[in-house]
Amino acid sequence: MKIPEAGWLSLGHNQQPLVFVPLKRYQNRTYPDMLPVILGSRTPAQIAVRHSPFNNDSPLYTPARVKQVAEKKYQIGPFIGILTTDEGKPFGGNHNNFADLIRMGRTMGVTVFVLTPKSLQSNESTIPGYLLDHRSGNIRWLPARLPIPDVVYNRIPSRKSEQSKTVQAAIHKLKHHLRVHFFNPGFFNKWTLYQHLLESEELKSFVPESVRFQSPKALKQMLARYPFLYLKPVDGKAGIGIMRISAQQQRYEIIHQSMRSKKKYFPSSPDSLWSIIQKLCQKRPYVLQQGIPLATYHGRPFDVRMLLQKDGTGRWGLTGAGVRVAGDTAISTHVPMGGRIENIHTVLKAVFGMNQEAVYRRIEEIGLRIAKFIESKQPSQLGEMSIDLGVEPNGKMWFFEANAKPMKFDEPEIRARSLRKLIEYSLYLSGYKPVLRGVSS
């Protein structure tokens, strides 16, 4: 029996998908009127095959492919779910990011939708989720009944939410009961990452000396070894809560960076230094770390942020990299703290001259090695991460941080490439064929 390889699937607000319309290139063949299929990973359905004209601009017609999984058994998909929280209207997380990924999926012939822990509370064969109404210039979400997805991309927006019982129950159900392909299991912990990397003979030289901030003795010892130190929240983001500590002639200096301001403190003794830091930490766990004298661009220190993702073959690659230059009064390069983004090739050429290509290749090589090693220590597969590397004037490189929920890159070409790779990796996980070109015809 011939089957249409790709087309458009109708989705109703409160019903299972009912109609499949083959792409024009497949409509000159004879197909059965009804096709018994599995939708997504496990939703059985009888789908009517139609050749009549339809409005494929409707968000309730979504792109899909058909594959044979056994004799007279077919599967329609893939369906990619973006997992976020229920808090929000109508859900939490970064709606712009979700919309960008859904639009990219549609152009590549793949249906992407949003689901939340509430979507998974029943044991029905379809789940409530949200489709994007792409016809509007504004972001508008349409509720729909959708198949259990083939692949789920974890974009729970905060550590607190991710650690909640509701979210953990949803993740457990997806991975262990529904057995969908689930990638990016959760946020990283800075201290745990450092400890893992120190286990690697190949990678431990890239980790600045780091200790848990727990005793005045460790602080005193570190200050004796290095001109300045950094205190970083284990669960921090965007540079919020970071402190820079240095010993001067008759006193110490602490610079504390919060979202609203940067404050300086000048304790005159080790006891007062410890006391002030304790108050600033507010009982949050911190890592005390060797300060790195970074290379500078136009007089300001910079570091490198890389976006590493898996492709349509499941292999890690560098999607893009940018330089973050620290602001005039900042103690870190984070953009929310006054940092700015610069083209990596422009900066490396200005700083390293004829060695720029060698430095860039080294950055890429180290980033890929770290990404693969970090994944080897995770409970399940990763699909992407961002990695921050520091570079000294002599080219020596240091690992600062990895993020399992990367923020988007502002450079348009990197942004488009990152969205495509997320879809391609999801296709790889789902077992469907690579991207179809010209999905509308």
WOZI-V629415 format. One line per field, one symbol per residue. ss: DSSP state (h for helix, s for strand, l for the rest). phi: phi as a letter, one per 40 degrees, with the letter a starting at -180 (. if undefined). psi: psi as a letter, one per 40 degrees, with the letter a starting at -180 (. if undefined). A space follows every 10 residues. Layout:
# WOZI-V629415
ss=???
phi=???
psi=???
This chain:
# WOZI-V629415
ss=lllllsssss llllllllss sslhhhllll lllssssssl llssssssss llllllllll ssssssssss llssssslss ssssllllll llllhhhhhh hhhhhhhlll sssssshhhh lllllsssss ssllllllll ssssssslll ssssllllhh hhllhhhhhh hhhhhhhlll sssllllllh hhhhhhhhll lllhhhslls sslllhhhhh hhhhhllsss ssslllllll llssssslll lsssssslll lssssllllh hhhhhhhhhh hllllsssss lllslsslls ssssssssss lllllsssss ssssslllll llllhhhlls sslhhhhhhh hhhhhhhhhh hhhhhhhhhh hhhhhhllll lllsssssss ssllllssss ssslllllll lhhhhhhhhh hhhhhhhhhh llllllllll l
phi=.cbccaibbc bccbacdbbb bccdcbccbc bccbbcbbcg caccabbcbb bcdacccccc bbcabbbcba cgbbbbicbb bbcbccchbc acgccccccc ccccdccbgb cbabbbdcdb cbbccbbcab bccccccccb bbcacbcccc bbbcbdcacc cccccccccc cccccbccfc cbbgciccbd cccdcccccc ccbcccccdb bccbaccccc cccccbcabb bbcdbcaggc gcbbbabbdb abbbbbbbcc abbbbbcbad ccdccccdcc cfgccbbcbd cbcccbbfgb cbbbbbbbac bcbgccacca aabbbccdbc bacdccchcb cbcccccccc cbfccdcccc ccdcccdccc dccdccbcca cbbaabbbbc bcdcgcbbcb abbcbccccc cdcccccccc cccccccdcc gccddccgcc b
psi=hiihdiahhi hidfiihdhh hiideeeeih iidihhihhb dehiihhhhi eiiigeehee hiiiihihei hfhihhaihh hhhaiehahe iaagdddddd dddddddefh hhihiiddde difieiihah ihgedidihh hhiihiihid ihhhfheidd ddeidddddd ddddddddfi hhigdiiihd dddddddeeh ddedeehihh ihgeiddddd dddddidiii hhhdfiieeh eiihhihade iihhhhhidd ihiiigieid dddddddddd dfeihihhih hhgiiihfeh iiihhihhii aeeeiiihdi iihhhiidei eiehdeeeii hihddddddd debeeddddd dddddddddd dddddeeidi iieiiihhhi hideehiihd iihegiiihd hddddddddd ddddddddde eiiihhifee .
